[in-house]
Amino acid sequence: MIKMEQAVTNMDVNWWRGAVIYQIYPRSFQDSNGDGIGDLQGITARLPHIAALGADAIWISPFFTSPMQDFGYDVSDYCDVDPMFGQLADFDALMARAKELGLKVMIDLVLSHTAAAHPWFQESRKSRNNDKSDWYVWAEPKGDGGPPNNWLSIFGGSAWQWDARREQYYLHNFLTSQPDLNLHHEPVQQALLDVAQFWLKRGVNGFRLDTINFYFADKYLRDNPPLPKAMRNDTIAPGVNPYNHQLHLFDKNQPENLEFLKKFRDVLNPFGAAAVGEVGDAQRGLEIMAEYTSGGDKVQMCYPFEMLQPKRLTADFLIETFARMNAVAPDAWPCWSYSNHDTVRHITRWGLTDAGARAYIALLVCLRGSICIYQGEELGLPEAEIAFEDLQDPYGIEFWPEFKGRDGCRTPMVWAKDNASGGFSTGKPWLPVMAGHLGLAVAEQTGDPASMLAHYTRALALRKTHRALVDGAMTGLCAIGDAVMFQRSAGAETLVFAVNLGEASVELDLPEGVWTDIGMDFGGTAPLGHSLALAPWGYSLLRKGE
């Protein structure tokens, strides 16, 4: 039995502000036992890479006991490690190593739903009057036997599944094997808060909260209204999915969530822990972020999908996004990310050249907010092409070939090019390694000052060096053609950052003052007097004063 870490009083409770969080998808990070699937011991062995990169924290996608029908996002035991990934002792060893390296550890909690294999659901479906009969969202059929309303699943089709035992439908916003918990029921809330306590006592520094705005559904089960075609987009679901045809007023984003998030924050506070919520909403992401991070009594930060969308992030869209955010949530603390385990890698999604990829990370480290880096992003990995017969993702299998699923961004991390699995495993990887990835492996880039890995390392170091970039104010945001410019300031330090996100040169007039370059070793452009000439994909970071 390990000694649980206790809540502490002497801590940096704001460690999360401006933090660089490195996302690990455990199935694909490092395999330690040759079964072709990554595991906790593998993660522990590779933590020095993340520390050397300059990250402040890691976020580990789910490693809990699971039937793996959605690869861990279908949990059957919140308080244990799936044997595929190891055991609790392996997690404790990971925590100890991360602490030695100065890395905070955040884990992915999936609180909106469980696996159908979870004992809670197995009990709930037995009858309408057992101890857990109200722990999931059950509903009577319509008079004609159809589902209770028109809600749709993100994974396609109705969000309702018939259960013959209870002769009722249960709600599933994702796979039919992922029934939604009924958070209107107080015992469910308490059980989930107890889960958070379990991991906090084990030493974790916080949580990434999956689908945070899906926790509550409308208790009256009202139909969602249709969404006009002109307002539809494929930020949350692929365009071929009818999920995009509804305005999701009632199946998520319910006001009752605010009180639950306050309870969750009360659990976090004694441990100095933080939470970042995933806000999955195509229309109101920034507004929901404002609600969930306001007042200092809910979650500390959320990441909306503005920078995870299919269309390339442009200067004009950046201006629009921050204008909206400042209007609805001036004090909210966002967590920005270009790529993650659910989206096409941004180098491919946005069609970026090497120069473009370097410009975008320069922008990311200078934005106000915390940031997430997805494993392999620091190597410049493009999306992998996966043949249909190699697909694992049920989402891609359902909508192939118009939507190829999420496997292309989940292929194994490449550490070396000395075998077909890129140093990830001695066995056959669960997803194939793309041949084009091997030349981008960590070992190939290490020691090369011109590599993407070196560029990311310099970028993160630059952010850490300047407090203004970590948690300073951001003002004066403006766009000139395809270029964007803004100031960051904290204490006596004022910086100006400019980046050209286009393929034509741009000349900018600098704000009043004397500006000196501080980022030339990062690849930036020096000013010429009171103006700044930026070549395509050029950028510059300047300090005010002599």
N, C-alpha and C positions, 0 to 999 in steps of 0.2 A: 504493500500500500504506500503510495507516495504521500508526501506531506503537501497538502494543498496550499497554494499561495494565498495569503490573506489580503484583504483590502488594506491599502496603505494611505497614509495621510500626507506624506511628503512626496509630491509627484508633480510633474509638469502636465497639468490637466489640459493644456492647449497644444500638446505635441502634434496633434492632427492638422493644425492650421498651416497650410502651405506644404504639408508633407508630400513626399513622392512615394506612392504606394505601388509596389510591383505585384501584378496579379500572376498567380501560379495556378495552372490547370493541372491538377495532380496526376491525372491519367497520362499526361503527355510531357511531364517535366524531366523525370529521370527514373528509370527502372533499376532497382538494386538487386533483383533476384532472377532476372532472365525470363520472366513470364510475358514480357512484351507490354506490360502496363506499369506506368509510373506509380510510385508509392512514397510513403512518408520518409523512409530511410534515404531514398533517392533525393528528396527535397533537402534533407539535412546535409547531405554530402555536397550539394550545389549552392548552399547559402552563401559561401564566400564570393561567388560570382555576383550575387545581388548586392552584397555589401560593397564590393569593389566598384560596382556600377555607380553607387552613390544613393541608392534608395534608402528611405527612412523606415519603411514598413513593408511587410508582405501581406497580401490577401490570398488565402488559399480557398479555392472553390471546394464544394462539399466532398468530404472524405468519410462521411458517416455511413453506418450500415444501410444498405440499399439494395433493392433488386436490380438496380442499374438500367431500368427501362428509359430513364432520362439522365443516365450517367451521374447519379448522385443527387440530382435535384428532386428525386423521389425518395424521401427518407423513411426508413422503417425503424430506426432507433437513433434519436438525436444525441444520445450520450455515450456512444461507442463508435469505434473505428471499424469500417468494413474490412474484413480479412484481406481483401484485395490490396488494401493500402497499408496493412500492418495491424498494430494494436495500440492501446492507449499508452503503453510504455514508449512506443516509437514517437508518439506525439509529444510526450514529456521530454524526450531527448531532443526533439526538434526545437521545442521551446527553450531549452537550456542553451543550445547552440546559437539560436537567434539572439538571445540575451547577451552571450559572449561577443557577438558581432555588432551589437548595438542596434539590432533590428526589432521593431515592434511587430507583433503578429496579430492580424485580423483574420477571422474565419467567416465563412459564408453561411448564414443562417437562413433556412427556407421555412418561413413561418406561415405562409398563406395556405399551404397544402402539405399533405404527407403522401407516402406511397400507400396504395391500397393494401399492401402487405403489412402496414403498421398495425400493431396490436390494438391501438385505439380504434382504427376503422374496422378491423375484424370484429371487435365487440359491438361497435355502433350498428353494423349492418345486421346483427343477429335478430333484433326486434326493435319495436318502437318504444320500449319502456325499460331498457337496461340502463346501467349506470353511465354509459357513454352514448346513449341514443341521440343526444342533442349536440354531440361534439363535431358533427359535420353538417353541411347545408343540405338538408333533405326537403323535398317538396312533393305535394300530391300532383298527380297528372291532371291535365285538363280533362274536361268531360269526354273528349274523344280519345283519351288515352295518350295524347301527345305531351311533350314537355311543358313545364309550367309557364315558360315565357320564351322570348326569341333570342336569349343570350347565346353567343357563339364562343367557341374555343379558339385560342390562338393557334392551336395545332390543327385546326380545321373541323368543320361540322358543328353540331350543337354542343353547348357547354353542359348538357345534361345527359346522364347515363341511367338507364333503368336498372333497378335492383329487384330481383324476383323475391328475395327473402322478405323485404319490407313492403314490397309493392309500391315503391316510391322512386322518384328520381333523386340522384345526388349531383351536386354541382362539381364540375371540373373545368377550370379555366385553361388547363393545359391538356395533358393526356388523360384518357379515361381511367388510367391507373394512378392518377394524381388527384384524389378527392380533396375538395376545399374544406378547410376547417371552419367551424362556426364561431368566430370570435365575438359574436354577440353573447355567447355563453361564458360567464365569468370563469368557471373552472378551466376552460380552454386557455384563456388569457393567462391564468396563474401557472398552468403547466408549461406554457411557452416562456414565461418569465423565469421559471425554475430551470429551464434548459440554459438560458443565458447565464444564470447564476453558476451553474455547473461548470461552464467553460471559463467564466471569469475567475472562479476559485482555482482553476487549473492554470491560470496565469495569462490568458489571452488579453490583449490590449484593446480589443474592439471587434466589431462585426461589420461585415458587408451584409445588408439586409435585402435579400432577393425579393423582387416584386413587391416593394413596400406599400404601394398604393392598392394592392389586391387583397389586403387583409380582411376587409369587410365588404359584404355585398348588401344591397338594399334589402332590408328585412321584409319589405312588402313585395319583393320580386317583380317590380314593374318592368315592362318592356323597355328596351333601349330604342330611342328614335333613330330613323335613318340618317345617314350623314350624306349631304349633297356631294355629288361626284367631284365638284371643284375643290372641296375641302379634304378629299382623301389623299393620304400619302402612305408610303411604305416604310416609315421609320420604325414602327413596332412590329409589323407583320409584312411579309412579301405581298406585292401588289396583286398576286393571283389568289390571295386569301380573302374570302368574303368578310372576315373579321373587320376589314377596313371600311365596310359599308355601313357601319353603325357608329353613332356617337355614344361612347360608353359612359353614360350618365349613372347607371344603376348597378352594373356588375363590378365596379371598383370606384375608387376615389370618394368613399363615403366619409361624412364628417365625424362619425364615431371613432375613426382611426386616430384622431388627434389626442383623445383621452388615453388611448392605449399607448401611444408613443410617449406620453408623459410618464406613464408607469414604467415603460422600458427605460427611459432616461433615469428614473429614480434607482433602477438597478445598476446602471452604468456608473453613476456618479461616485459612489464610495470607492470604486476601483480606478478612478481616473481614466476610464475607458471611453472610447468613441465609437460612433456608428455612422456609416454612410449608406443611405438608402437608394436603391435602384428605382427610379421613377419611370415606369413604362407607360407613357401616354403621349400620343401623337399631337394632341391639340393643346393640352394644359400643363405640359411638363414643368415649365418655369413657375407657373402659378402654384402648382402642388409643392414644388421645392420650397417656395416661400412659406406656405402653410406649415410644412413639416419641420422647417429649421427656425421658425420664428420664436422669439421670446426666451430663448436659452433654456427651454424646459422640454424640448423634444429631441430629435436627432441632431447631431452637430452639422451634418452635411448630407447633401443628396447629389447624385449625378443624373441630370436629365439627358436626353438623347440628342441634343442639338449638334454635338460634334461626332456622333456615331451614325449620322444619317448617310444615306447613299450619295447625295450630292456633295461635291467638294466644298469644303469650308472656304468661302471667299471673304474679301475685305468687307463688302457690303453686308453679307450675312452675319459676320462677326459684330458689326456695328448694330445691326437690328437685334441680335440676340442680347447683347449687353444693355441696349436701350430698354428692351422688354424686361430684362431682369432687374434693372435699376428702378423701373417703374413699379414693379410688383413686389420686389424683394431686395431692396437696397442693402440690407444687412445680412442677407443669406450668404452662406458659404458653399459655393459649388465645388464639385470634384469633377474635373474635366478629363476626358479620355477620348482618344481617337479609335482605339481598337479594344476588343475584348473577346471572350469565348463564344459570343453569340453573333458577331458581325464579321463580314468579309474584312480581312486585314486592310487597313486604310491605304497602304501603298498601292494595292490592287484596286480597291474600291474607288479611289480618287485618281487613279492613273498617274501616280507620281514618279518622276525621275529621281535619281539619287539626290540631285540638288534640291528638288522639291521636298523630299523627305527630311532633309537637313533643315530646311527653312521652317517646316511645320513643327519640329521639336524645339527649335529656337523660340518660336511663338509660344508653344505650350508652357515652357518653363518660365516665361515672363508674364503669363496671365495671372490675374488675381484668382486665388482658389487653390485647392489641393489638386494633385494630378495622379492619374493611374497610368502605368506603363504595362502593357500586356506582354507576357513572355515571348521572346523572339522579335519583338518590335525593335529592340536595341540592335539587332543584327540586320535590320532592313528586310525581314522575310516577307515575300509576297504571299498571297493566298495560294494554297496548294490545290491542284486539280485532282479530284478524286473520281475514279470511275464508279459507275452505279453499283457494280458488284462488290466494291469495297466500302460502300456507305454503311455507316453505323447509326447515324442520326435519324430517328423516326420522322422528324420534321422534313428533312430532305427527301426521304423515301416517299412521303405522302405527296409532295408537290413537285417532284422531279418531272421533267428537266427544267421547267421554268424557274424553279427555285431549288438550288442544289444543297440546301441545308447548311449546317454549321461545321461540318467535318473539315472543311478546307482551312479553317483557322485553328483547328484543334490538333493538327498533326504534331508529331513529337518535336520537341526542342532539339536543335542540332548542336552538338558539343564538339565533334571532330568529324573529319570525313574519311576516317580509316575503316569504316564498315558501312553497309547499306542502311543502317539505322542511325547513322550520324552520332554514334557514341551514346545514344539514348538507352539501348538495350543490347544484351547479347543474344536475345531471342527475336522472334518475329514481332514487330510492333503492332499494336492493336489497330493503328491506322498507318498506311504506308508513308514513308518519308519521301518527299519530292526530291528528285535528283538535283534539281536546281538549287535546293536549300543547302546541299552539302558544302559547296564552296563558300557559303556564308557562315559556316560554323564558328563557334566561339574560339576554338584553337586557331583557326585560320586568320581571325581578325585581331586576336590578342597581340599586342606589341606593335601593331601597325598604326601609326598616328593619323593616317589618312582614312582609316576604316570608319564605318558607321558606328561600331561599338565605341571607338575612341571619341567620336563626335558626341554620342549620347552621354558618355562619361564626363566630358568637358561641360556639356550643357547642364547636367545635374549639379556638378561642382560649382558652376557659376551661380546657379540658383541658391545654393547653400551659402555662398560667400557673401551674398547681399541680402540683408534683412528686408529691404524694400521689396525684393522679389518673393520672399517667403510669405509675408503677411502684411505688406504695406498697402496703402491706398492706391487705387487705379483711377486716373483722371485723364481728361483731354483726349479721349478716344476719337479718332477721326480717320476717314479714308480718303486717299488721293489716288484716283484710278484704281489699280489693283493692289495698292499698298495701304497698309494700316499703320498707325502710329499712336502711342499712348505713353503716359508717364506713370511711374511707380515711385512712391515715396514713403519713407519711414524715418522718424527722427530728423537728423540733419541731412540725410541722403535723399537725393532726387535723381531718378534715372529716366531716360527716355529710350523706348524701344521702337524700332520701325522694321517692317518686313514687307518685301514685295512678293505678293502671291500670284504674280502674273508673269507673262513671257515678254513683256516690253519694259524697257528701262523707265524709271520714274525718278523725278527730282523733287525733294521735299524741302520746305522751309521749316527749320527747327524753331522751337519756342524760344522766347527771349532768354538770354543768358549765354554763358560760356560753357560749351559742351566738349568733354574729352572722351575719347574711346576707351572702354574698359574690356572689350570683348574680342580683340583681334585674334587672340589665340584660339578663340571659339569659331573663327572664320568670318567675323563680321567686317563691315565696311567703315572706314574712318570718315569723319565729316570734313567738309571743305568750307571753313568759315561758318556761316549761318545756314548753310544748306547741306543736303545729304543726297548724293546720287546713288540709287540702288539699281543694280543690274537685275535681270530676271532672277527670281528666287534669292535675291540678296537681302541682308538684314544687318542691323547695327544696334548695339547697346552702348549708350553714352551716359556719362555722369555729369551733373551740373557742378560747375566750379572749376577752379584752376587745377 
